[in-house]
Amino acid sequence: MEPGRFSRSLTRTLSHHELMYICEGGGLFSIHGKSYALEKGMLLYICPDEPYSFQLDAEKPAGCLTVHFSCADVRFDDGAWSIHSGASLLARHFAWKLHNPNLIVGQFQNLLDRWYEKLPGYELVTRTLLQQLVIDIIRDLRTQSPNRTASAKMEAVIRYMRAHIDGKLALPALAEALDVSPAHLSRTFKEATGCTVIAYFNKMKIDVSKEYLLEGMKIREIARKLGFADKFYFSRLFKRQEGVSPSEFYSRILHADSNRPW
């Protein structure tokens, strides 16, 4: 927050959803008769039409990353489709300390970067990134545990994957780097993320590949850059995760971009 541009107190009601990650500082967040002390690593989720307020710390006001969005609940009942706006994604209101903040804040920043860059196809990409952000937030909520050592190891696994995103992942080598057995790593990682280590690593690769596709990189080059054996194996994994092939994904982006009003 920039001094002089924001007041230390704020009260408002929004017509859409809001996710807010507290990066630094402190203050007080109040909603629906409850108050929460703000601290670094906290995530706030606010439903539409809920009045809330902030009282920022005078010496060290809170800074945050925030995403505003709208969504709908689509239903098929009695042979007819219906759309209900204002669906709640997490709860009526939420404020909690993340157990894996590095993963969530990285996705927050990536989502915001893609939105503000406004590159061709950014709307489709940011929708996909938002969906993944919400999924990982829900996983973080469901897997909260007082075991801080296990949480730290999961963060270390994610960092290792990011550092080796252009290569292959060997479970024994990863387990040795974390000083745990492969069996223990496989079990705890699956419990924390809902995915196997290799499946999660491949999912990260596919997410990165979408950015390369937007840059106009060829499928063969993307497969090589991300350490896949060949473009056919890469394409199969991409379609398994996204439901479309890399070329179809790229064509949809071009089509969506050509129909945008300028």
N, C-alpha and C positions, 0 to 999 in steps of 0.2 A: 504494500500500500504506500502511496506517495503522500507525505505530509502536506496538509493544506487542501488536499483534494477529497478526502473522506473524513466525515465526522467520527468521533469516538463512539457514538451510539447510532443505531439504525433499527428502524421498525418498518416492516413491509409485508405484503402478501403477494405472491406470484400466482399466475394462472397456469404455470407449467411445473415440471419436476426440476429439482435442483440437487446436484451432488457437489459437496464441498470438502476438499482435503485441506486440513490445517498444516501449513508448512513451517510456521514459526510463531513465536509470541504467544500471547494468552488473552483471555477475556472471558466473557460469560455469554452463553447462548441460551435463550429462553423460548419455549414453545409449548402451547397447550397446558400452561400451568406448571411446567417443569423447567428447571434450569440445569445447565451442564457447564462445567468449567472447561474452557478450551485449552488444548495443549498440542504440541507438535505430534503428528502421527494420528490425529483423530479424524474420523470421517463423519460427515453429517449428510443425512438424506432427508429432504423436505418434500412432502406431497403438495400438489396444487391446492390453492385456496386455503392454505394454513398460515395465519398470521404468526410471525416470529420476530425476534429482536436480538441484536448484538450489543453488548457493552464491552468495548475493547479496553485492554489494559493500558493505562496512561503511559507507563514507562516503556513497555514493549508490546505494542498492539499486534494482534494476530494477522498473519499474511496467509493467503490461501490460493489454491487452484479451484476453479469452479466451472461446472458444466451445467447448462440449462437445456432442457429438451422436452419434447412432447411425445406421448405414445398412446396407444389405444389397445383395448382388449377386444379382439375379434372373435365372435362366437357363431356357432351354427346350431340353432335350436328349432325344433318343429319344422324342419325343412327350409329354413330361411336364415340368411346371414344377417348379423347385426354387429354394429360397432359401438363400443362404450368407451368414451374418453375418460381420462383421469385415472386409469388403472394404477394401483399402487404396486411398485416393484419389490420393495423390501419390507416396509411396515408403514404404519401411519406417520411415525416420525422416529428417527434413529440418530443416535450419537454414540460412537464407540471408538475405542483405540484399536487400530489395525495391528494384526500380528505379523503381517508381511507387507509393510509399507513400501519397501523398495519396488516390489512388483507393481503395486497399485499406482504409485506416484509416477513410475515410468510410463505406464499406460495412459494415465491422465495427461502427461506432457506430450506424448506422441499424438494423442487425439487432438489436443489443442494446436499442436504444430501443424498437423495436416489440415485442420479447419482454417487456420489463418493463412496458410500458404495458398489456398484456393487453386491448386493445380487441377488440370482436367480430371474429372471423375472423383473429386474430393468428397462429394456428398455421399456416394456409395461407400467409399473407404471409411469415412467418419462414422457412418451408421454401423458398419461392421466392427470398428474399433470400440464404439460405445457398447454394442452388445457384448463384446468380449470383456470390457471393463466391468459391466454389471455382473456377468457370470463369475468373474474372479472375486468381486466384492462379496457375492453370495457365498462362494466357497470359503473366503476368509472368515465370514461370519459363522458358517457351519463348523469350521474346523478350529475355532478358537480354543486354546488350551493353555493352562498355566505352565506348560513345559516349554520354557523359553529356549532351552538348548535345541530341542527339535525344530522350533521355528527358525532359529539361526541357521541350522543345517539346511533347511529348505531354501532359505535365501541364498545360501552359498551354492546350492545346486543350480538355481536360476542364474546366478552370476556366471558360473562355469559354463552353462549352456550358451549364454550370450557371447561369451568370449570365444567359444568354439563353434559358432553358428555356421561357419563356412567349412566345417569338417564333419567327421564321423564321431559318434559318441560310444565309447566302450564302457559299459557298466562297471567292470572290475577296476578300470583306471579311475573312474569318477569316485567309486567307493573308497579306493585307496587314498585319493586326495582329501577326502573328508574323514578318513580314519574310522570308517565303519565297514561292516561286511556288506557285500552286494545284496544278500537276502534282506538284511535290515533296511538298507536304503530303498530297495524296491517296495517293501511293505509300507514304510512310513511315508514315502512319496505318494503312493497310491491313496493312502488314507487322507493325506493333506490336500491333494489336487483332484482326485477322482480319475487320474490318468496314470499309465505306466510311464517310467522315465523316458523311454524311447518315443512313445506316442506324444508326450508333451514336447519333446525336443523337435520332432517332426512338425508338430503344430506351430511352434515358433518359427521354423524355417518357412512354412507356407505363408504365415503372416508377413514375413519379410519379403517373400517372393512377390506378394501383391504390390508392394511398393516398387519393386524392380519392374514389374509389368507396366505400372503407371509411367515409369521413366522411359518406356519404349524398348526395354531390353528384350532380346530374343529368348525364347523358351530354352533352347539348348544352352545358351550362355548363363541363364539363371540357374539351371540344373548344375552346371559345372561350378558356378560361383558358390553355391550352397552345399557342395559336396555330395550330390546325388550321383549314383552310378551312371545314370543316363537320363535323357529327357522323358523317356517313356515311364520310368519308375516315378519320376517327379510328377508327371501329369496324372498318374493313377492316384498318388497320394493327395494331390491338389483336388481332384474331383471327389475323392472320398470325403474330404473335409468340407469343401465348399459346395458340392452338388453340381458343379459345372467344371469343364476343363479350363486350363489357363487361357487358351485362345478364346473360349466363350466368355470368360470373365472379362477379358480385355475388350472384346466386341461390345459387351453390354455397357462398359464404361464409355466407350466411344459413342455409342448410340445415345446414352443418357446425356452426354456432354453436348452432342449435336442438337439435342432438343431443348437445351437450356435457353431461356430468353436472355439476351445480352442487352 
